[in-house]
Amino acid sequence: MLYVIQGEDVAGSLPQRLAARPAHLARLQALQDAGRLLLAGPFPAIDAIDPGPAGFSGSLIVAEFASLADAQAWAAADPYVDAGVYAQVTVKPFRKVLPA
């Protein structure tokens, strides 16, 4: 089943985010290589593709996991969690309808 993982950044998290980004991307790449990643990306803190020093307000991941518990465990082990980037992480089941 698909699950949405949404992380909400703490204020001023850009330095921690940049430091943890290679490890974060490596985990996402592993999901992609396994054919389990639907999409992933950050929320710019301002209306710009590259927000510069404004940074990001959070991230969204949609990926396949065997269960909600597995998705929660994967999210809890994210390098952004360990680095203190996220103030909160929400994991929810997701049912894709479109595009088919």
C-alpha positions as CSV (number, residue, x, y, z in Angstrom):
1,M,0.0,0.0,0.0
2,L,1.1,3.6,-0.5
3,Y,1.8,5.9,2.4
4,V,2.3,9.7,2.6
5,I,5.1,10.8,4.8
6,Q,5.0,14.6,5.5
7,G,7.7,16.3,7.6
8,E,7.2,19.8,8.9
9,D,10.5,21.6,9.4
10,V,11.5,23.5,12.5
11,A,12.2,27.2,11.9
12,G,15.7,27.9,10.6
13,S,16.4,24.2,9.7
14,L,18.3,24.9,6.4
15,P,21.8,24.2,7.8
16,Q,20.7,20.9,9.3
17,R,18.8,20.0,6.2
18,L,21.8,20.6,3.9
19,A,24.1,18.6,6.2
20,A,21.7,15.6,6.3
21,R,20.6,15.8,2.7
22,P,23.0,13.3,1.2
23,A,21.9,10.5,3.6
24,H,18.3,11.5,3.2
25,L,18.6,11.2,-0.6
26,A,20.4,7.9,-0.4
27,R,17.4,6.4,1.5
28,L,15.0,7.8,-1.1
29,Q,17.2,6.4,-3.9
30,A,17.0,3.0,-2.3
31,L,13.2,3.2,-2.3
32,Q,13.3,4.3,-6.0
33,D,15.6,1.5,-6.9
34,A,13.2,-1.0,-5.3
35,G,10.3,0.5,-7.3
36,R,8.6,1.7,-4.2
37,L,8.9,5.5,-4.5
38,L,6.0,7.4,-6.2
39,L,7.3,10.9,-5.5
40,A,9.3,12.9,-3.1
41,G,10.4,16.5,-2.6
42,P,10.5,19.6,-0.3
43,F,8.1,22.4,0.2
44,P,10.0,25.7,-0.5
45,A,9.4,28.2,2.3
46,I,8.6,30.9,-0.4
47,D,7.0,30.8,-3.8
48,A,10.2,29.9,-5.7
49,I,11.7,26.7,-7.0
50,D,15.0,27.7,-5.4
51,P,14.1,29.5,-2.1
52,G,17.7,30.3,-1.3
53,P,18.3,31.2,2.3
54,A,14.5,31.1,3.0
55,G,14.9,27.3,2.9
56,F,12.1,24.9,3.1
57,S,9.0,24.4,5.3
58,G,8.9,20.6,5.0
59,S,8.9,17.5,2.8
60,L,6.5,15.1,1.2
61,I,7.2,11.5,0.3
62,V,4.7,9.0,-1.2
63,A,6.0,5.5,-1.2
64,E,4.9,1.9,-0.9
65,F,5.4,0.0,2.3
66,A,4.0,-3.3,3.6
67,S,2.2,-1.7,6.5
68,L,1.6,1.6,8.3
69,A,4.0,0.4,11.0
70,D,6.7,-0.2,8.4
71,A,6.1,3.3,6.9
72,Q,6.3,4.9,10.4
73,A,9.5,3.0,11.2
74,W,11.1,4.1,7.9
75,A,10.0,7.7,8.6
76,A,11.3,7.7,12.1
77,A,14.8,6.6,10.9
78,D,15.1,9.4,8.4
79,P,18.3,11.4,8.6
80,Y,16.3,14.6,8.7
81,V,14.6,13.4,12.0
82,D,18.1,12.6,13.5
83,A,19.4,16.0,12.4
84,G,16.5,17.9,14.0
85,V,15.2,19.2,10.7
86,Y,11.6,18.1,11.3
87,A,9.5,19.3,14.2
88,Q,6.8,16.8,13.3
89,V,6.3,13.9,10.9
90,T,2.9,12.5,9.8
91,V,2.4,9.2,8.1
92,K,-0.9,8.3,6.5
93,P,-2.2,5.6,4.2
94,F,-2.7,6.9,0.7
95,R,-4.9,5.7,-2.2
96,K,-3.8,6.9,-5.6
97,V,-6.6,7.5,-8.0
98,L,-5.1,9.7,-10.8
99,P,-3.2,9.5,-13.0
100,A,-4.2,5.9,-13.6
